[in-house]
Every structure is written in structure tokens, then in C-alpha cells.
């Protein structure tokens, strides 16, 4: 892998001065994070002084393929240490940190493109839903606006969507159940920890109408019998309330989590599917 710093419209390969590097991401945050250490010692003439100012561009490549493109947002250095600790974020941070006011009457894909145009964000592949939605957003983060629109659309399309940046372009893709990687204990799986939790179960949803009258109750009898009652309320709107209630129960059932350690692979990106 190679790491480059871009400042004053010039690109510098700093790979030989990088100690460690960690690339991470979270499907709920959109922004990917790159942390690395940079060797710096003014007393050693063999070490080139690298300009790594806040706001400078940083690109990480593997075999000439860009797998991170972002900017330096944090750096620190101890006087007793010859390493500068640098934290970078890709352009997803602009979706997370910027807020907007939008009165939407369009599809999720349309408002996503409008937001990108308003905030000068390059547009990549944007998933098409064809679902027209009316919604008001006041002082809401751009990320929450886009995610909310696609979540509402998913209730009709029965598809799940993932936001990510490819190089410097925002992409919204349909979550693909086809595995990009198989983790095998005899090949590339180093460790796995499996946990289960019933701590956040919801097994009954009461549906109210606009006059606060109960119109239906959706529940999971087996779950109630096993764990007791955990109830939530929703008000019927334009969406199918029964379907919404069933989804709430399904999304808040017993959760299984598998945490794995494996040999590095650039296909392990938040939102991709794996086989363990």
C-alpha cells in the first residue's frame, strides 16, 4: 500500500515515512477514517521533513487502486517522540457534520443528488428507488436526511441501501447479499467471538390513529412468553402501520453478533457481505 499527502496542488509519496496505518469504517457514520503515524525528527538529516498540515489531502492506494481519499483533521506529537499521529476522514464527514433544511417531495435519489449539488459533493452511483416521499427536515444532518429517505423507500422496495464514498464520489448502493469474501479458520480467519443478546427486545407494538385510539396490536407471542412484555407505540401515518410494526419487532429481536479477526482484505468494507 502507498500513502500520499496532497498540499499546494502537489502530491508526495510518504509511504517510507509511515510507521503504522489503520483504515476503519462504520455503516452508520458513512465517513471512513484513516489513522497513521508519520516519522518526524528534525535532528536526523536522513529523515525528510514532511508537511502534513490540517486540511491537507491524503490518499491511500493498493496496487494503484484508491481505497481512501480524504483530509487531515487531527494531528498530535509529543516532544519526546519522533512520530506524528495523524487522523483523516473521507468526504463522508461533510454529510455527517453539515445540517440542512429541506421540504422534500421527491425520491430518495433525487434529494441525494440535490444535496450533493447544494454542498458541492461529487456524485457517483446513486441507487434508484422510484418511491416518492413527502417529508420535512429542519436542521437535520445531511447524512440523516439521505438515510431517512432511503429507509422509508426500503419499506416499499424491500431492499437495503448503503452510503459510502468511492474515491471522492458519494455512492448509494443496494446492499448485496453476495459475499465478497469467505472467512475460513484454516485459511484467513484468525479469531471469532460470537455473542447473543436479548437486552433490546421489542415484542409488542401498539398502533394508534390520529385521535389516539388503539386500532391494532402486533406482537410476537413466543417472545412474550419467553422474555416477558416489551412494548412500543406508533401512530398510523401514510405508511403501512402493520408492516412498520412488524419490522420494528423483527429489527429488535434477539441479536447475534460475530466479531472476527482475519488477514487484511480491502473487500472488507462496511455494508459488504461475508461468509464465516
Steps between C-alpha positions, in 0.01 A plus 500: 500500500606860439399815684517842338461850642366774274576865580550808285371296203800267529494129588766342722549126555565468875471120524859448617445740791177338624531279807154347544169562323143400587201540268156467663134567429148470639188459286312743729754781459574490125842664552800268490796579726871460433744520793872480443830598662756705314870499589626851578834589654654839428830386651541215247608625157412160348131557570328731258279768656143431383244780492181348644276795584138478609282499188761339275374224274592136566464208258553132579554264206547128458635390162410845364138459612380784724348357817496825701484864396459756774655777706706545818275612787713421807869470580709486815864451595685471828836676529641172632379301200612495137152409372213725396158341553266596215123445466324542167137473387361455153227726360230318695582737785336782302172306497532435873599850611288718268133564574228618267135599466310316227130472422510180299244375254708271283689173496797415722728505198377845394558663839841332524606656170356836605694494828819410313449791261425740787812401694733445202536125562593288200237245403574138423260208461166583670250216553157555344190434713219666301318565829365853540513626860375815673701603804624814674852519642597797717858530625568132428838361395534426131585139585181457704291655220633260238489196728143580612380537142655170393370327813143611423543392137635162612167420666350490151792367298597236762863585433769635731736780401854597595666842475870519432758703312686347207811716458345851525147410385194423713342166411176349627488129421257220559634266765608188318459165677767347276808450716814684395715281725486165678672480839632153574676389819754304299583787262438859605286502818719570804238525775122526544283596799126433485257669738122511537284758676133541583558830679331717236200284411169658394230236465178702489406817311176692562368698202302819562304716255520880484235524774709281732266203471653152499438346159724192510756305700787312336690257723734204516328256737797262527733785596255636758465153652878460525618847599192687620338805342707780340266745330523797267241739352470644150246729338350404165617726220512470125724194519361151564489500881465120532805446283688766694410334833610157377829648385559659842450162668724325247776762534491477880502123543789297645823641359796286405837665456810341354829684544783360289869560445628407156784563261459845343283528191385824335161341422415513871309828474200587716183382326662214307397141571734232632474126558656371823 
